[in-house]
Amino acid sequence: MTRASHLPTLAALMLTLAGCPEGSAVAQNPDAGPPVDAGASDAQSTTPWHASSSTPSSPPAEPSSERASIELLQLTLTSDVQKKDPVDTLDVAPPGTRVYAHLKLRNRSQDKRKVHVDFLVNGKLRTPLDLTVEPSWSFRTWGYNTMQAGDTGELEVRVLDDGGATLATARLPIKAKSKAK
């Protein structure tokens, strides 16, 4: 055979391959293993070929009606938030100051979600907040309550998800900071 007789076959092969983007066979198959060296002599390094069955596969599973979870990764009671991070961790809530509840959350859904934060002073609701949580592996948000000058007793902070389930509760005594001597 001459070169001229191979040209039509070669042209057909090139047209067929031109419509196939590089790497598409692997990229579209999430079950594909790592590339295998065709010259490898180790038989264990190759993935066996399985014939596909001629019976139709079952329909795809229905998407779950349950929403992806929202997780509270960290709750910090702090005196301030700068550059999206708490500046300290409080061990008391001084009267007349702001107490921030800084939350680090994981929202694995595709939608914005809400968390509810309640600040309670001596068991009585002082400040209710609804905070939006964007879809994220680690989303930071915060809210605050200003302690009144005459407050004493205990500050309680409750964090609830959008279904009303309690994610965390933190408590601080309300008292003036002890002065350094």
ChimeraX commands (.cxc) that place a marker at each C-alpha (Angstrom):
marker #1 position 0.00,0.00,0.00 radius 0.5
marker #1 position 1.13,3.50,-0.69 radius 0.5
marker #1 position 0.94,6.61,1.40 radius 0.5
marker #1 position -1.89,7.90,-0.74 radius 0.5
marker #1 position -4.09,4.93,0.18 radius 0.5
marker #1 position -3.64,5.67,3.92 radius 0.5
marker #1 position -4.61,9.35,3.61 radius 0.5
marker #1 position -8.42,8.85,3.70 radius 0.5
marker #1 position -8.11,6.61,6.79 radius 0.5
marker #1 position -5.75,9.05,8.46 radius 0.5
marker #1 position -8.03,12.00,7.65 radius 0.5
marker #1 position -11.07,10.19,9.12 radius 0.5
marker #1 position -9.12,9.35,12.26 radius 0.5
marker #1 position -7.97,12.96,12.66 radius 0.5
marker #1 position -11.54,14.26,12.27 radius 0.5
marker #1 position -12.75,11.81,14.88 radius 0.5
marker #1 position -10.05,12.84,17.34 radius 0.5
marker #1 position -10.54,16.56,16.65 radius 0.5
marker #1 position -14.01,16.40,18.26 radius 0.5
marker #1 position -12.60,14.83,21.43 radius 0.5
marker #1 position -11.09,17.41,23.80 radius 0.5
marker #1 position -7.82,16.41,25.40 radius 0.5
marker #1 position -8.35,14.56,28.66 radius 0.5
marker #1 position -12.14,14.46,28.28 radius 0.5
marker #1 position -12.34,10.70,28.65 radius 0.5
marker #1 position -10.83,10.91,32.12 radius 0.5
marker #1 position -12.40,14.21,33.14 radius 0.5
marker #1 position -15.95,13.01,32.51 radius 0.5
marker #1 position -15.49,9.74,34.39 radius 0.5
marker #1 position -15.22,10.37,38.13 radius 0.5
marker #1 position -14.54,6.65,38.72 radius 0.5
marker #1 position -11.49,6.63,36.47 radius 0.5
marker #1 position -8.32,5.68,38.27 radius 0.5
marker #1 position -4.94,7.32,37.88 radius 0.5
marker #1 position -3.18,7.05,34.53 radius 0.5
marker #1 position -1.44,3.73,33.99 radius 0.5
marker #1 position 1.87,3.35,32.19 radius 0.5
marker #1 position 1.12,1.17,29.17 radius 0.5
marker #1 position 4.61,-0.29,29.35 radius 0.5
marker #1 position 4.32,-1.28,32.99 radius 0.5
marker #1 position 5.03,-4.93,33.57 radius 0.5
marker #1 position 3.41,-5.08,36.99 radius 0.5
marker #1 position -0.03,-6.59,36.40 radius 0.5
marker #1 position -1.29,-5.34,39.76 radius 0.5
marker #1 position -0.92,-1.70,38.72 radius 0.5
marker #1 position -3.58,-1.95,36.04 radius 0.5
marker #1 position -7.31,-1.69,36.54 radius 0.5
marker #1 position -9.22,-4.65,35.11 radius 0.5
marker #1 position -11.64,-3.94,32.29 radius 0.5
marker #1 position -15.28,-4.75,33.00 radius 0.5
marker #1 position -17.83,-5.26,30.28 radius 0.5
marker #1 position -20.95,-3.16,30.69 radius 0.5
marker #1 position -24.21,-4.98,31.01 radius 0.5
marker #1 position -26.85,-4.63,28.36 radius 0.5
marker #1 position -29.60,-4.19,30.94 radius 0.5
marker #1 position -30.64,-0.60,31.58 radius 0.5
marker #1 position -29.35,0.90,34.80 radius 0.5
marker #1 position -31.70,2.06,37.50 radius 0.5
marker #1 position -32.84,5.69,37.36 radius 0.5
marker #1 position -30.72,8.18,39.28 radius 0.5
marker #1 position -31.54,8.51,42.95 radius 0.5
marker #1 position -33.93,11.27,43.88 radius 0.5
marker #1 position -32.21,14.19,45.60 radius 0.5
marker #1 position -32.60,14.09,49.35 radius 0.5
marker #1 position -35.25,16.38,50.74 radius 0.5
marker #1 position -33.01,17.01,53.75 radius 0.5
marker #1 position -30.97,20.18,53.72 radius 0.5
marker #1 position -27.24,20.00,54.13 radius 0.5
marker #1 position -26.18,20.63,57.68 radius 0.5
marker #1 position -24.99,23.89,59.11 radius 0.5
marker #1 position -22.24,23.38,61.66 radius 0.5
marker #1 position -20.97,25.74,64.33 radius 0.5
marker #1 position -17.20,25.29,64.25 radius 0.5
marker #1 position -16.38,27.88,66.90 radius 0.5
marker #1 position -18.15,30.33,69.21 radius 0.5
marker #1 position -16.01,33.01,70.84 radius 0.5
marker #1 position -17.26,35.68,73.23 radius 0.5
marker #1 position -14.98,38.66,72.67 radius 0.5
marker #1 position -14.67,42.38,73.38 radius 0.5
marker #1 position -14.23,43.26,69.68 radius 0.5
marker #1 position -13.90,41.87,66.17 radius 0.5
marker #1 position -11.21,43.16,63.81 radius 0.5
marker #1 position -10.49,41.88,60.31 radius 0.5
marker #1 position -13.25,39.29,60.80 radius 0.5
marker #1 position -11.54,37.71,63.81 radius 0.5
marker #1 position -12.07,38.03,67.58 radius 0.5
marker #1 position -9.42,40.14,69.33 radius 0.5
marker #1 position -9.62,38.20,72.62 radius 0.5
marker #1 position -11.68,35.69,74.57 radius 0.5
marker #1 position -13.67,37.04,77.49 radius 0.5
marker #1 position -13.92,35.26,80.82 radius 0.5
marker #1 position -16.25,37.91,82.27 radius 0.5
marker #1 position -18.78,40.31,80.75 radius 0.5
marker #1 position -17.98,43.76,82.17 radius 0.5
marker #1 position -21.00,46.06,82.72 radius 0.5
marker #1 position -21.21,48.96,80.28 radius 0.5
marker #1 position -19.29,47.22,77.46 radius 0.5
marker #1 position -20.11,45.37,74.27 radius 0.5
marker #1 position -19.87,41.60,74.23 radius 0.5
marker #1 position -19.53,40.13,70.74 radius 0.5
marker #1 position -20.53,36.60,69.83 radius 0.5
marker #1 position -18.14,35.64,67.00 radius 0.5
marker #1 position -19.23,32.54,65.10 radius 0.5
marker #1 position -17.30,30.39,62.65 radius 0.5
marker #1 position -19.78,28.23,60.73 radius 0.5
marker #1 position -19.81,25.66,57.95 radius 0.5
marker #1 position -22.76,25.90,55.54 radius 0.5
marker #1 position -22.56,22.93,53.19 radius 0.5
marker #1 position -25.76,23.75,51.35 radius 0.5
marker #1 position -25.99,25.74,48.14 radius 0.5
marker #1 position -28.23,28.33,49.80 radius 0.5
marker #1 position -27.83,31.17,52.26 radius 0.5
marker #1 position -28.89,30.03,55.71 radius 0.5
marker #1 position -29.76,31.80,58.94 radius 0.5
marker #1 position -28.61,31.27,62.49 radius 0.5
marker #1 position -30.31,32.88,65.45 radius 0.5
marker #1 position -28.32,34.28,68.37 radius 0.5
marker #1 position -29.97,35.20,71.68 radius 0.5
marker #1 position -28.21,37.26,74.34 radius 0.5
marker #1 position -29.89,36.69,77.71 radius 0.5
marker #1 position -29.10,38.57,80.91 radius 0.5
marker #1 position -30.09,36.62,84.02 radius 0.5
marker #1 position -32.33,34.39,81.91 radius 0.5
marker #1 position -34.23,37.29,80.28 radius 0.5
marker #1 position -33.92,37.91,76.56 radius 0.5
marker #1 position -31.99,41.11,75.94 radius 0.5
marker #1 position -30.91,40.96,72.27 radius 0.5
marker #1 position -32.22,38.54,69.61 radius 0.5
marker #1 position -30.28,38.46,66.31 radius 0.5
marker #1 position -30.71,36.67,62.99 radius 0.5
marker #1 position -27.44,36.29,61.07 radius 0.5
marker #1 position -27.11,35.20,57.44 radius 0.5
marker #1 position -24.59,32.45,56.64 radius 0.5
marker #1 position -23.38,32.21,53.05 radius 0.5
marker #1 position -22.50,28.81,51.55 radius 0.5
marker #1 position -18.95,28.25,52.78 radius 0.5
marker #1 position -16.61,25.74,54.37 radius 0.5
marker #1 position -15.69,28.35,57.00 radius 0.5
marker #1 position -17.92,31.44,57.26 radius 0.5
marker #1 position -17.39,34.05,59.98 radius 0.5
marker #1 position -20.12,36.31,61.32 radius 0.5
marker #1 position -20.83,38.09,64.58 radius 0.5
marker #1 position -23.27,40.14,66.58 radius 0.5
marker #1 position -23.09,41.98,69.88 radius 0.5
marker #1 position -25.00,43.01,72.96 radius 0.5
marker #1 position -24.14,46.10,74.98 radius 0.5
marker #1 position -24.12,45.34,78.67 radius 0.5
marker #1 position -25.87,48.02,80.72 radius 0.5
marker #1 position -23.91,49.79,83.44 radius 0.5
marker #1 position -26.05,48.28,86.21 radius 0.5
marker #1 position -26.02,44.68,84.89 radius 0.5
marker #1 position -24.97,41.94,87.29 radius 0.5
marker #1 position -25.44,38.19,87.30 radius 0.5
marker #1 position -24.92,36.09,84.18 radius 0.5
marker #1 position -24.84,36.62,80.42 radius 0.5
marker #1 position -25.96,33.63,78.36 radius 0.5
marker #1 position -25.51,33.40,74.59 radius 0.5
marker #1 position -27.52,30.79,72.65 radius 0.5
marker #1 position -26.91,29.93,68.99 radius 0.5
marker #1 position -29.69,28.14,67.09 radius 0.5
marker #1 position -29.84,26.89,63.51 radius 0.5
marker #1 position -32.65,27.82,61.11 radius 0.5
marker #1 position -34.62,24.78,62.27 radius 0.5
marker #1 position -34.51,25.89,65.91 radius 0.5
marker #1 position -31.95,23.31,67.09 radius 0.5
marker #1 position -29.43,24.59,69.61 radius 0.5
marker #1 position -25.91,24.66,68.18 radius 0.5
marker #1 position -24.17,26.09,71.27 radius 0.5
marker #1 position -24.66,27.88,74.56 radius 0.5
marker #1 position -22.02,29.97,76.34 radius 0.5
marker #1 position -22.19,31.72,79.72 radius 0.5
marker #1 position -20.17,34.51,81.31 radius 0.5
marker #1 position -20.45,36.11,84.73 radius 0.5
marker #1 position -21.30,39.81,84.53 radius 0.5
marker #1 position -18.79,41.69,86.65 radius 0.5
marker #1 position -16.14,44.33,86.36 radius 0.5
marker #1 position -12.73,43.15,85.22 radius 0.5
marker #1 position -10.29,42.86,88.06 radius 0.5
marker #1 position -7.65,45.56,87.92 radius 0.5
marker #1 position -4.00,44.59,87.58 radius 0.5
marker #1 position -1.97,45.30,90.72 radius 0.5
marker link #1:1,2 radius 0.2
marker link #1:2,3 radius 0.2
marker link #1:3,4 radius 0.2
marker link #1:4,5 radius 0.2
marker link #1:5,6 radius 0.2
marker link #1:6,7 radius 0.2
marker link #1:7,8 radius 0.2
marker link #1:8,9 radius 0.2
marker link #1:9,10 radius 0.2
marker link #1:10,11 radius 0.2
marker link #1:11,12 radius 0.2
marker link #1:12,13 radius 0.2
marker link #1:13,14 radius 0.2
marker link #1:14,15 radius 0.2
marker link #1:15,16 radius 0.2
marker link #1:16,17 radius 0.2
marker link #1:17,18 radius 0.2
marker link #1:18,19 radius 0.2
marker link #1:19,20 radius 0.2
marker link #1:20,21 radius 0.2
marker link #1:21,22 radius 0.2
marker link #1:22,23 radius 0.2
marker link #1:23,24 radius 0.2
marker link #1:24,25 radius 0.2
marker link #1:25,26 radius 0.2
marker link #1:26,27 radius 0.2
marker link #1:27,28 radius 0.2
marker link #1:28,29 radius 0.2
marker link #1:29,30 radius 0.2
marker link #1:30,31 radius 0.2
marker link #1:31,32 radius 0.2
marker link #1:32,33 radius 0.2
marker link #1:33,34 radius 0.2
marker link #1:34,35 radius 0.2
marker link #1:35,36 radius 0.2
marker link #1:36,37 radius 0.2
marker link #1:37,38 radius 0.2
marker link #1:38,39 radius 0.2
marker link #1:39,40 radius 0.2
marker link #1:40,41 radius 0.2
marker link #1:41,42 radius 0.2
marker link #1:42,43 radius 0.2
marker link #1:43,44 radius 0.2
marker link #1:44,45 radius 0.2
marker link #1:45,46 radius 0.2
marker link #1:46,47 radius 0.2
marker link #1:47,48 radius 0.2
marker link #1:48,49 radius 0.2
marker link #1:49,50 radius 0.2
marker link #1:50,51 radius 0.2
marker link #1:51,52 radius 0.2
marker link #1:52,53 radius 0.2
marker link #1:53,54 radius 0.2
marker link #1:54,55 radius 0.2
marker link #1:55,56 radius 0.2
marker link #1:56,57 radius 0.2
marker link #1:57,58 radius 0.2
marker link #1:58,59 radius 0.2
marker link #1:59,60 radius 0.2
marker link #1:60,61 radius 0.2
marker link #1:61,62 radius 0.2
marker link #1:62,63 radius 0.2
marker link #1:63,64 radius 0.2
marker link #1:64,65 radius 0.2
marker link #1:65,66 radius 0.2
marker link #1:66,67 radius 0.2
marker link #1:67,68 radius 0.2
marker link #1:68,69 radius 0.2
marker link #1:69,70 radius 0.2
marker link #1:70,71 radius 0.2
marker link #1:71,72 radius 0.2
marker link #1:72,73 radius 0.2
marker link #1:73,74 radius 0.2
marker link #1:74,75 radius 0.2
marker link #1:75,76 radius 0.2
marker link #1:76,77 radius 0.2
marker link #1:77,78 radius 0.2
marker link #1:78,79 radius 0.2
marker link #1:79,80 radius 0.2
marker link #1:80,81 radius 0.2
marker link #1:81,82 radius 0.2
marker link #1:82,83 radius 0.2
marker link #1:83,84 radius 0.2
marker link #1:84,85 radius 0.2
marker link #1:85,86 radius 0.2
marker link #1:86,87 radius 0.2
marker link #1:87,88 radius 0.2
marker link #1:88,89 radius 0.2
marker link #1:89,90 radius 0.2
marker link #1:90,91 radius 0.2
marker link #1:91,92 radius 0.2
marker link #1:92,93 radius 0.2
marker link #1:93,94 radius 0.2
marker link #1:94,95 radius 0.2
marker link #1:95,96 radius 0.2
marker link #1:96,97 radius 0.2
marker link #1:97,98 radius 0.2
marker link #1:98,99 radius 0.2
marker link #1:99,100 radius 0.2
marker link #1:100,101 radius 0.2
marker link #1:101,102 radius 0.2
marker link #1:102,103 radius 0.2
marker link #1:103,104 radius 0.2
marker link #1:104,105 radius 0.2
marker link #1:105,106 radius 0.2
marker link #1:106,107 radius 0.2
marker link #1:107,108 radius 0.2
marker link #1:108,109 radius 0.2
marker link #1:109,110 radius 0.2
marker link #1:110,111 radius 0.2
marker link #1:111,112 radius 0.2
marker link #1:112,113 radius 0.2
marker link #1:113,114 radius 0.2
marker link #1:114,115 radius 0.2
marker link #1:115,116 radius 0.2
marker link #1:116,117 radius 0.2
marker link #1:117,118 radius 0.2
marker link #1:118,119 radius 0.2
marker link #1:119,120 radius 0.2
marker link #1:120,121 radius 0.2
marker link #1:121,122 radius 0.2
marker link #1:122,123 radius 0.2
marker link #1:123,124 radius 0.2
marker link #1:124,125 radius 0.2
marker link #1:125,126 radius 0.2
marker link #1:126,127 radius 0.2
marker link #1:127,128 radius 0.2
marker link #1:128,129 radius 0.2
marker link #1:129,130 radius 0.2
marker link #1:130,131 radius 0.2
marker link #1:131,132 radius 0.2
marker link #1:132,133 radius 0.2
marker link #1:133,134 radius 0.2
marker link #1:134,135 radius 0.2
marker link #1:135,136 radius 0.2
marker link #1:136,137 radius 0.2
marker link #1:137,138 radius 0.2
marker link #1:138,139 radius 0.2
marker link #1:139,140 radius 0.2
marker link #1:140,141 radius 0.2
marker link #1:141,142 radius 0.2
marker link #1:142,143 radius 0.2
marker link #1:143,144 radius 0.2
marker link #1:144,145 radius 0.2
marker link #1:145,146 radius 0.2
marker link #1:146,147 radius 0.2
marker link #1:147,148 radius 0.2
marker link #1:148,149 radius 0.2
marker link #1:149,150 radius 0.2
marker link #1:150,151 radius 0.2
marker link #1:151,152 radius 0.2
marker link #1:152,153 radius 0.2
marker link #1:153,154 radius 0.2
marker link #1:154,155 radius 0.2
marker link #1:155,156 radius 0.2
marker link #1:156,157 radius 0.2
marker link #1:157,158 radius 0.2
marker link #1:158,159 radius 0.2
marker link #1:159,160 radius 0.2
marker link #1:160,161 radius 0.2
marker link #1:161,162 radius 0.2
marker link #1:162,163 radius 0.2
marker link #1:163,164 radius 0.2
marker link #1:164,165 radius 0.2
marker link #1:165,166 radius 0.2
marker link #1:166,167 radius 0.2
marker link #1:167,168 radius 0.2
marker link #1:168,169 radius 0.2
marker link #1:169,170 radius 0.2
marker link #1:170,171 radius 0.2
marker link #1:171,172 radius 0.2
marker link #1:172,173 radius 0.2
marker link #1:173,174 radius 0.2
marker link #1:174,175 radius 0.2
marker link #1:175,176 radius 0.2
marker link #1:176,177 radius 0.2
marker link #1:177,178 radius 0.2
marker link #1:178,179 radius 0.2
marker link #1:179,180 radius 0.2
marker link #1:180,181 radius 0.2
view
